[in-house]
Amino acid sequence: MSNGVNKQKLANIPSKPGVYLFKDKRGVIIYIGKAGNLKSRVHSYFQKSANLEPAKEVMVTKIAALEYIIVDSEVEALLLETSLIKKHKPPYNVNLKDDKYFVYLKITLEDEFPKVLTVRRVSQDKNKYFGPFTSALAVKDTLRLVRRVFPYKTCKNPPEKPCLGYHIGRCLGHVTKDFTKQDYQKIIEGVIKFLEGKNKSLLLDLKRQMQAASRQKKYEQAARIRDQIRSMEHLMGKQKVVSTKRDNQDVISLARNSNQAAINLFQIREGKLQHREQFLLQNIELRSDSELIESFLNQYYAQASFYPKEIIVPTKIANQKSLEKLTKAKFVFPQKGKKQQLIKMGQKNAEEYLRQTKLEAELRDQSGQKALAELAGELGINKTLHRIEAYDISNIQGTNAVGSLVVFTAGRPDKAQYRKFRIKTVKGANDPAMMAEVISRRFHRIEDKEKNSPRFDRVEAGQWPLPDLIILDGGKGQLSSVIKVLNILSIAKPVIALAKREEEIFRPNQKNPVRLSNNSPSLRLLQQIRDEAHRFAIGYYRKRHQAETKKSVLDEILGIGPKTKKKLLFAFGSVQKIKEASWKDLEKVVGGKMTRKIKEYL
């Protein structure tokens, strides 16, 4: 057993479903897992007879503490595990790369005239969602096809005011003498069936509607539906038939190299290959194929909005029962036949995706190294620019002022090392002074013995590495303020300020700014780094500003938390109405003790 684990806490773990979190000696979460029986699962890691995967054997030696969360079922445990992995990205969990950038299609069924939108997350509401999709561009292409067949509402006009798109048959979400709300509802039903892959039943519905319109002598409507049918048949003719049984299946395939794995997902609907998605997996070292497939299935289907009847996998998985409970699907591990051939076809696609991804990364690295070398030469720096730090300030007239630090390592964003700063000492609008505060706080983290070392291990030293170049978003004022701070702290590192208007680079003790060619890779790299610092700063500012605007005088009353505040505002509508409310009315909502506090304060 790891020496840092509290043995008493380990002994008291309940035999209930839940999620467990292992932490290292710094308190950092290194692994998140789920279990139908927490006690049994967690104990299994520390038994001498434990048959662990190689990666988990290494992990166990680093466990210093554990936490657990009890839930009601294995399915809830799976969903919570996925959510926590997505949030914390522990190093010993296999992670879906870039899953926070997944795209979903949302049909706003809560609206009287529903629209079709792209969103980044699924909400618990009455709307209909499809996804996740890895490519926003592919989603736009899909919507372009959908609109050709089903011209759903895209304009902002109210339903009673037809837009130009309505008159040319591109936006039918309007009520006219020729088109009713019920007609539009059929358009939306068609969109949903199309996205669900129910193309054959959809085609039959359209043919019935066309015949009915023709019998009623609604010839324009019949002609429009006829065009929809032709477009549908054209699209269906392009889809590859993989089964004559009209199956709804997902086919999962895997390919891997030394440090990355790729998943290919074929979505088969009504026997036709309708869609393909591809995903990258990280933290795969020392993992078996089975473990990679299981990790993908957990994370993907916990976020999916639709489940097929059958999921075909290339290897057996340990948590099949909990996944079947979640998806209501049958998991199949074929050894031969057509289903095995589909897995092999998917594997070839995954291998090609992995090859292309590796090639693109190599090209980016080459381009990045060229830009870094060129930038070092332009600035007269005689060393490799491995770590670059960029800083920006965001505020409006000095309110809710924040600073950002972004880090680029070897020319690529290193988001794990980004940092946010809330300005504490500067009052009013004074960007140079704010920049000086941020730099001072950042470099106070470096101990004297580290100041002159070229680089050190951040994890072992518990500090932040020194940069090879510091970039400030601003001009001479920011540069001058920062130089004073660095001199006081005895930090001798190259620093520049990049002024946005003319893209001028200001350097210490240099009267004239440097101007790089507009087409130079080094300028593009500088702009990318500066813009990323600005994006990160303004995102933090907006978050603080929104939190500030939500504050009320109720937050200042001791004992009133978010729940009580919400309850009061729901009951009375505003702080003024709470102030005017009678003792009796307040007491009904929050009780006598809290009523006394509110009355005394307000």
C-alpha positions in Angstrom: 0.0 0.0 0.0 1.2 3.5 -0.8 2.5 5.2 2.4 0.5 8.3 1.8 -2.9 6.7 1.7 -5.0 7.1 4.8 -5.5 3.4 5.9 -8.5 4.2 8.0 -10.2 6.1 5.1 -9.4 3.1 2.9 -11.1 0.8 5.4 -14.2 3.0 5.7 -15.0 3.2 1.9 -18.6 2.0 1.4 -19.6 -0.8 -0.8 -21.7 1.5 -3.1 -21.5 2.7 -6.7 -19.4 5.8 -7.2 -16.3 7.6 -8.5 -12.9 7.6 -6.9 -10.1 10.1 -7.3 -6.4 9.3 -6.6 -4.1 12.3 -5.8 -0.3 12.6 -5.6 1.7 14.2 -2.8 1.0 17.7 -4.2 -2.8 17.1 -4.1 -3.0 16.9 -7.9 -5.6 14.4 -9.3 -3.7 11.7 -11.2 -6.5 9.3 -11.9 -10.3 9.1 -11.8 -12.2 5.9 -11.9 -15.7 4.5 -11.4 -17.0 1.4 -9.7 -20.2 -0.5 -9.0 -18.6 -1.3 -5.6 -16.2 1.4 -4.4 -14.7 -0.6 -1.6 -13.9 -3.6 -3.7 -12.5 -1.6 -6.6 -10.3 0.8 -4.6 -8.9 -2.0 -2.4 -8.0 -4.0 -5.6 -5.3 -1.4 -6.4 -3.4 -2.0 -3.1 -3.5 -5.8 -2.9 -0.2 -7.7 -3.4 -2.0 -10.1 -5.8 -3.4 -7.2 -7.9 -3.1 -7.9 -11.6 -2.8 -4.3 -12.8 -2.1 -2.8 -16.2 1.6 -1.6 -16.4 0.5 2.0 -16.4 -1.5 1.5 -13.3 1.3 -0.2 -11.5 3.4 3.0 -12.0 0.4 5.1 -10.9 -0.1 3.2 -7.6 3.4 4.2 -6.5 2.4 7.8 -6.8 -0.9 7.7 -4.9 -0.7 9.8 -1.7 -4.4 10.4 -1.1 -7.8 9.4 -2.3 -11.4 10.9 -2.4 -14.6 9.3 -3.5 -18.1 10.4 -4.5 -21.1 8.1 -3.9 -23.9 7.9 -6.5 -27.0 5.9 -7.0 -26.1 3.6 -9.9 -23.2 2.4 -12.1 -24.6 4.5 -15.0 -24.5 7.6 -12.8 -20.9 6.7 -11.9 -19.9 6.4 -15.6 -21.4 9.8 -16.4 -19.8 11.5 -13.4 -16.4 9.8 -14.2 -16.6 11.2 -17.8 -17.5 14.7 -16.6 -14.6 14.7 -14.1 -12.0 13.4 -16.5 -13.1 16.0 -19.0 -12.6 18.7 -16.3 -9.4 17.6 -14.7 -7.6 15.6 -17.5 -5.6 13.4 -15.1 -2.3 12.1 -16.5 -3.2 8.4 -15.9 -6.6 8.5 -17.6 -6.8 8.0 -21.4 -8.2 11.3 -22.6 -10.2 12.2 -25.7 -8.2 14.9 -27.3 -10.0 18.3 -27.8 -13.4 16.9 -26.5 -14.3 20.3 -25.2 -14.5 21.5 -28.8 -17.0 18.9 -29.9 -20.0 20.3 -31.7 -23.7 19.3 -31.4 -26.7 20.0 -33.5 -29.6 21.5 -31.5 -33.2 21.6 -32.7 -35.0 24.2 -30.6 -38.3 22.3 -30.0 -39.1 24.6 -27.2 -39.7 27.4 -29.8 -43.0 27.7 -31.6 -41.0 27.7 -34.9 -37.9 25.5 -34.1 -34.5 26.4 -35.5 -31.5 24.2 -36.1 -28.3 25.5 -34.4 -24.8 24.4 -33.6 -23.8 24.4 -29.9 -20.9 23.2 -27.8 -22.8 21.5 -25.0 -26.0 19.6 -24.3 -28.4 21.2 -21.8 -31.0 19.3 -19.9 -34.1 20.8 -21.6 -36.8 19.8 -24.1 -34.8 20.5 -27.2 -33.4 17.8 -29.5 -29.6 17.3 -29.8 -27.5 15.3 -32.2 -23.8 14.6 -31.8 -21.0 14.9 -30.7 -19.2 15.8 -33.9 -15.5 16.5 -34.1 -15.6 18.8 -37.1 -17.5 22.0 -37.1 -16.9 22.3 -40.8 -18.4 18.8 -41.5 -21.5 19.9 -39.4 -21.9 23.0 -41.6 -21.7 20.8 -44.7 -24.3 18.5 -43.2 -26.6 21.4 -42.5 -26.2 22.7 -46.0 -27.5 19.3 -47.3 -30.3 19.2 -44.7 -31.5 22.7 -45.7 -31.6 21.7 -49.4 -34.1 19.0 -48.5 -35.8 20.6 -45.5 -35.7 24.5 -45.6 -36.0 25.1 -41.9 -36.2 28.7 -40.5 -32.8 30.6 -40.4 -33.9 34.2 -40.3 -34.7 36.4 -37.4 -38.0 37.7 -38.8 -41.1 36.8 -36.8 -43.2 33.9 -38.3 -45.9 36.4 -39.6 -43.3 38.4 -41.6 -41.8 36.3 -44.4 -38.2 36.9 -45.4 -36.6 36.8 -48.8 -35.6 33.2 -48.1 -39.2 32.2 -47.8 -40.1 33.6 -51.2 -37.3 31.5 -52.9 -38.1 28.4 -50.9 -35.0 28.6 -48.6 -36.6 29.6 -45.2 -40.1 28.1 -44.7 -40.6 29.1 -41.0 -43.4 31.5 -41.7 -47.2 31.5 -41.7 -48.9 32.5 -44.9 -52.0 31.6 -46.8 -50.0 28.9 -48.6 -48.0 27.6 -45.6 -49.1 26.8 -42.1 -47.5 26.1 -38.7 -48.4 22.4 -39.2 -46.6 22.4 -42.6 -43.5 23.8 -40.8 -43.8 21.1 -38.1 -43.5 18.5 -40.9 -40.3 20.2 -42.1 -38.8 19.9 -38.6 -39.9 16.3 -38.2 -38.2 15.6 -41.5 -34.9 17.2 -40.2 -35.1 15.0 -37.1 -35.7 11.8 -39.1 -32.9 12.6 -41.5 -30.4 13.2 -38.7 -31.5 10.0 -37.0 -30.8 8.1 -40.2 -34.5 7.1 -40.7 -34.3 7.8 -44.4 -36.6 5.1 -45.8 -39.5 5.8 -43.5 -38.9 9.5 -44.2 -39.1 8.9 -47.9 -42.4 7.0 -47.5 -43.8 9.9 -45.4 -42.8 12.5 -48.1 -44.4 10.4 -50.8 -47.7 10.2 -48.8 -47.6 14.0 -48.2 -47.0 14.6 -52.0 -49.9 12.4 -52.9 -52.2 14.0 -50.4 -51.2 17.5 -51.6 -51.9 16.5 -55.2 -55.3 15.0 -54.3 -56.2 18.3 -52.6 -55.0 20.2 -55.7 -52.2 21.9 -53.8 -49.9 21.6 -56.7 -47.2 24.0 -55.5 -46.9 22.2 -52.2 -46.8 18.8 -54.1 -44.0 20.1 -56.4 -42.0 21.3 -53.4 -42.3 17.9 -51.7 -41.4 16.2 -55.0 -38.2 18.2 -55.1 -37.5 17.1 -51.5 -38.0 13.4 -52.5 -35.6 13.8 -55.4 -32.9 15.4 -53.2 -33.4 12.6 -50.6 -33.0 9.9 -53.2 -29.9 11.6 -54.6 -28.3 11.7 -51.1 -29.3 8.1 -50.3 -27.8 6.9 -53.6 -24.4 8.3 -52.4 -24.4 6.3 -49.2 -22.5 3.0 -49.1 -24.8 0.0 -48.4 -23.1 -2.2 -45.7 -26.1 -4.3 -44.7 -29.4 -5.4 -46.3 -31.0 -5.7 -42.8 -31.5 -2.0 -42.3 -29.3 -2.2 -39.1 -28.5 0.8 -36.8 -24.9 0.2 -35.7 -21.8 2.0 -34.6 -18.5 0.3 -35.6 -15.5 1.1 -33.5 -11.9 0.6 -34.8 -8.5 1.4 -33.3 -5.0 2.2 -34.6 -2.1 3.3 -32.5 1.6 4.4 -32.5 4.0 4.9 -29.7 2.4 8.0 -28.1 -1.1 8.4 -29.7 -4.1 6.4 -30.7 -6.9 7.0 -33.2 -10.4 5.8 -33.1 -12.5 5.5 -36.2 -16.3 5.4 -35.7 -18.6 4.4 -38.5 -22.3 5.2 -38.0 -24.5 2.9 -39.9 -28.2 3.8 -40.1 -30.8 1.6 -41.8 -28.0 -0.5 -43.3 -26.2 2.4 -44.9 -22.9 4.0 -43.9 -24.2 7.5 -43.0 -21.3 9.2 -41.2 -17.7 8.8 -40.0 -16.1 10.4 -37.0 -12.4 10.1 -36.0 -10.9 10.8 -32.6 -7.4 11.0 -31.0 -6.6 9.5 -27.6 -3.9 10.8 -25.3 -2.0 9.2 -22.4 -1.9 5.8 -24.1 1.5 4.6 -23.0 1.5 1.2 -21.3 -2.2 0.8 -22.1 -3.7 -2.3 -23.7 -6.0 -2.0 -26.7 -8.9 -3.1 -24.5 -8.3 -0.3 -22.0 -8.1 2.3 -24.8 -11.4 1.1 -26.4 -13.1 1.0 -23.0 -11.9 4.6 -22.2 -13.2 5.8 -25.5 -16.6 4.1 -25.1 -17.0 5.6 -21.6 -16.2 9.1 -22.7 -18.0 9.2 -26.0 -21.3 7.6 -25.1 -21.5 9.6 -21.9 -21.7 12.6 -24.2 -23.6 11.1 -27.1 -27.2 12.2 -27.9 -28.2 9.1 -29.8 -27.5 5.4 -29.3 -27.7 2.7 -32.0 -29.2 -0.8 -31.4 -25.8 -2.4 -31.8 -22.2 -1.3 -31.1 -19.4 -3.4 -32.8 -16.1 -3.3 -31.0 -12.6 -4.8 -31.9 -11.9 -6.2 -28.4 -13.7 -7.4 -25.3 -14.4 -4.7 -22.7 -14.6 -5.0 -18.9 -17.5 -2.6 -18.2 -19.8 -3.9 -20.9 -22.8 -4.2 -18.5 -22.7 -0.6 -17.3 -22.3 0.6 -20.9 -25.3 -1.5 -22.0 -27.4 0.0 -19.2 -26.4 3.5 -20.4 -26.9 3.0 -24.1 -29.5 0.3 -24.2 -27.4 -1.2 -27.0 -26.0 -4.6 -27.6 -22.2 -4.8 -27.7 -20.7 -7.2 -30.2 -17.1 -8.5 -30.5 -17.0 -10.3 -33.9 -14.3 -12.8 -34.8 -15.2 -13.2 -38.5 -17.8 -12.3 -41.1 -19.1 -8.9 -42.3 -18.9 -7.2 -38.9 -15.2 -8.1 -38.6 -14.7 -6.8 -42.1 -16.2 -3.5 -41.1 -13.8 -3.3 -38.1 -10.9 -3.9 -40.5 -12.1 -1.2 -42.9 -12.4 1.2 -39.9 -8.9 0.3 -38.8 -7.5 1.2 -42.2 -9.2 4.6 -41.8 -7.9 5.0 -38.3 -4.3 4.2 -39.4 -4.6 6.7 -42.2 -5.9 9.4 -39.8 -3.1 8.7 -37.4 -0.5 9.0 -40.3 -2.0 12.3 -41.5 -2.2 13.7 -38.0 1.5 12.8 -37.4 2.5 14.3 -40.7 0.6 17.5 -40.0 2.2 17.8 -36.6 5.7 17.4 -38.1 5.0 20.1 -40.7 3.7 22.4 -37.9 6.8 21.7 -35.8 9.1 22.4 -38.8 7.2 25.7 -39.5 7.2 26.6 -35.8 11.0 25.9 -35.5 11.6 28.0 -38.5 9.6 30.9 -37.1 11.3 30.6 -33.7 14.8 30.7 -35.3 13.8 33.7 -37.4 12.4 35.5 -34.5 15.5 34.9 -32.3 17.6 36.3 -35.2 15.5 39.4 -35.7 15.7 40.2 -31.9 19.4 39.4 -31.6 18.8 36.5 -29.2 21.6 33.9 -29.4 19.7 30.9 -28.0 16.8 28.7 -28.8 13.4 30.2 -27.9 12.0 27.1 -26.2 9.6 28.8 -23.7 7.9 32.1 -24.6 5.6 33.9 -22.1 3.1 36.6 -23.2 1.2 38.9 -20.9 -1.9 41.1 -21.4 -4.2 43.2 -19.3 -8.0 43.5 -19.6 -10.2 46.1 -17.9 -12.7 48.9 -18.6 -11.7 52.1 -16.8 -9.8 50.1 -14.2 -12.8 48.0 -13.1 -12.5 44.2 -12.7 -9.0 44.4 -14.0 -7.2 41.2 -14.8 -4.0 40.0 -16.3 -3.1 36.9 -18.3 0.0 34.8 -18.9 0.1 32.4 -21.8 2.9 30.0 -22.5 4.2 28.7 -25.9 6.6 25.8 -25.7 8.5 25.0 -28.9 6.2 27.3 -30.8 3.0 25.6 -29.6 0.4 26.7 -27.0 1.1 25.0 -23.6 -2.3 25.6 -22.0 -1.6 23.6 -18.9 0.8 26.5 -17.9 -1.5 29.4 -18.7 -2.2 31.6 -15.6 -4.8 34.3 -14.6 -4.1 37.2 -12.3 -6.7 39.4 -10.6 -5.2 42.9 -10.2 -4.9 43.7 -6.5 -2.8 46.8 -5.9 -3.6 49.2 -8.8 -6.6 51.5 -8.7 -8.0 53.2 -11.8 -7.1 52.8 -15.4 -3.3 52.3 -15.4 -2.3 49.4 -17.7 1.5 49.8 -17.3 1.2 49.6 -13.5 -1.1 46.6 -13.8 1.4 44.9 -16.1 4.2 45.6 -13.6 2.1 44.0 -10.8 1.5 40.8 -12.9 5.2 40.5 -13.8 6.2 41.1 -10.1 3.8 38.4 -8.8 4.8 35.9 -11.5 8.6 36.3 -11.0 8.4 36.3 -7.2 7.7 32.6 -7.6 11.3 32.1 -8.7 13.7 31.4 -5.9 17.2 33.1 -6.0 19.0 29.9 -6.9 16.7 29.4 -9.9 17.1 32.9 -11.4 20.2 32.3 -13.3 19.6 28.7 -14.3 18.6 28.2 -17.9 15.8 25.8 -17.1 14.6 23.5 -14.4 12.0 20.8 -13.9 8.7 22.6 -12.9 7.3 19.5 -11.2 10.3 18.7 -9.0 11.1 22.3 -8.1 7.5 23.3 -7.5 8.1 26.6 -9.4 7.5 28.0 -12.8 10.3 27.7 -15.4 12.0 30.9 -16.5 11.1 32.0 -20.1 13.5 32.5 -23.0 11.5 35.5 -24.1 8.8 37.7 -22.5 6.2 39.4 -24.7 4.0 42.2 -23.5 0.9 43.3 -25.3 1.4 47.1 -25.3 4.0 49.8 -26.1 6.8 51.8 -24.4 4.8 52.4 -21.2 4.3 48.7 -20.5 7.9 47.9 -21.4 9.4 50.6 -19.2 7.3 49.5 -16.1 8.2 45.8 -16.6 11.9 46.5 -17.0 12.0 48.3 -13.6 10.4 45.2 -11.9 12.7 42.7 -13.6 15.8 44.8 -12.6 14.6 44.9 -9.0 14.1 41.1 -9.1 17.5 40.5 -10.9 15.7 38.7 -13.7 17.8 39.0 -16.9 15.6 37.7 -19.7 14.8 39.1 -23.1 11.6 41.2 -23.1 9.7 43.0 -25.9 6.5 44.9 -26.2 4.3 44.4 -29.3 2.1 47.4 -30.2 -1.0 46.3 -32.1 -1.7 49.4 -34.3 1.5 49.2 -36.4 2.8 45.8 -35.2 5.9 47.6 -33.8 8.2 45.7 -31.5 9.8 47.8 -28.7 12.9 46.6 -27.0 14.8 47.9 -23.9 17.4 50.6 -24.5 16.4 50.8 -28.2 15.0 54.1 -29.5 13.5 52.8 -32.8 11.0 49.9 -32.9 11.6 46.8 -35.0 9.1 46.2 -37.9 9.0 42.7 -39.3 7.8 41.9 -42.8 4.0 41.3 -43.0 4.6 37.9 -44.6 7.3 36.7 -42.2 6.7 33.5 -40.2 8.2 35.3 -37.1 5.6 38.1 -37.2 2.7 35.6 -37.6 4.0 33.7 -34.6 4.2 36.9 -32.5 0.7 37.8 -33.5 -0.6 34.4 -32.7 1.0 34.5 -29.2 -0.2 38.1 -28.6 -3.7 37.3 -29.7 -3.8 34.2 -27.5 -2.8 36.3 -24.5 -5.5 38.8 -25.4 -8.2 36.1 -25.8 -7.3 34.5 -22.5 -7.3 37.9 -20.6 -10.6 39.1 -22.1 -12.2 35.7 -21.3 -11.3 36.1 -17.7 -12.4 39.7 -17.6 -15.8 38.8 -18.9 -16.2 36.1 -16.4 -15.4 38.5 -13.5 -17.6 41.2 -15.0 -20.5 38.8 -15.3 -20.0 37.7 -11.7 -19.9 41.3 -10.5 -23.1 42.3 -12.3 -24.9 39.3 -10.6 -23.9 40.5 -7.2 -26.6 42.2 -5.0 -26.9 43.6 -1.5 -28.1 40.2 -0.4 -24.6 38.9 -0.8 -23.5 41.2 2.0 -25.9 39.7 4.6 -24.2 37.1 6.7 -25.8 33.7 6.3 -27.4 34.2 2.9 -25.9 31.9 0.4 -26.7 31.2 -3.3 -29.7 29.0 -2.5 -31.3 31.4 0.0 -30.7 34.3 -2.4 -32.3 32.4 -5.3 -35.3 31.5 -3.1 -35.8 35.2 -2.0 -35.5 36.6 -5.5 -37.9 33.9 -6.8 -40.5 34.7 -4.2 -40.3 38.5 -4.3 -38.6 39.4 -7.6 -36.2 42.1 -6.5 -34.2 43.4 -3.5 -36.6 46.4 -3.3 -39.6 44.0 -3.1 -37.8 42.0 -0.4 -37.2 45.3 1.5 -40.9 46.1 1.3 -42.1 42.6 2.2 -43.8 42.1 5.6 -42.1 40.1 8.4 -44.8 37.4 8.0 -44.2 37.0 4.2 -40.4 36.8 4.7 -40.7 34.4 7.5 -42.7 32.0 5.3 -39.8 31.9 2.8 -36.6 31.9 5.0 -37.7 31.5 8.6 -37.7 33.9 11.6 -33.9 34.0 12.3 -33.0 35.0 8.7 -35.9 37.4 8.5 -34.5 39.3 11.5 -31.1 39.6 9.7 -32.6 40.8 6.5 -34.8 43.4 8.2 -31.9 44.7 10.3 -29.6 45.0 7.3 -32.1 46.4 4.8 
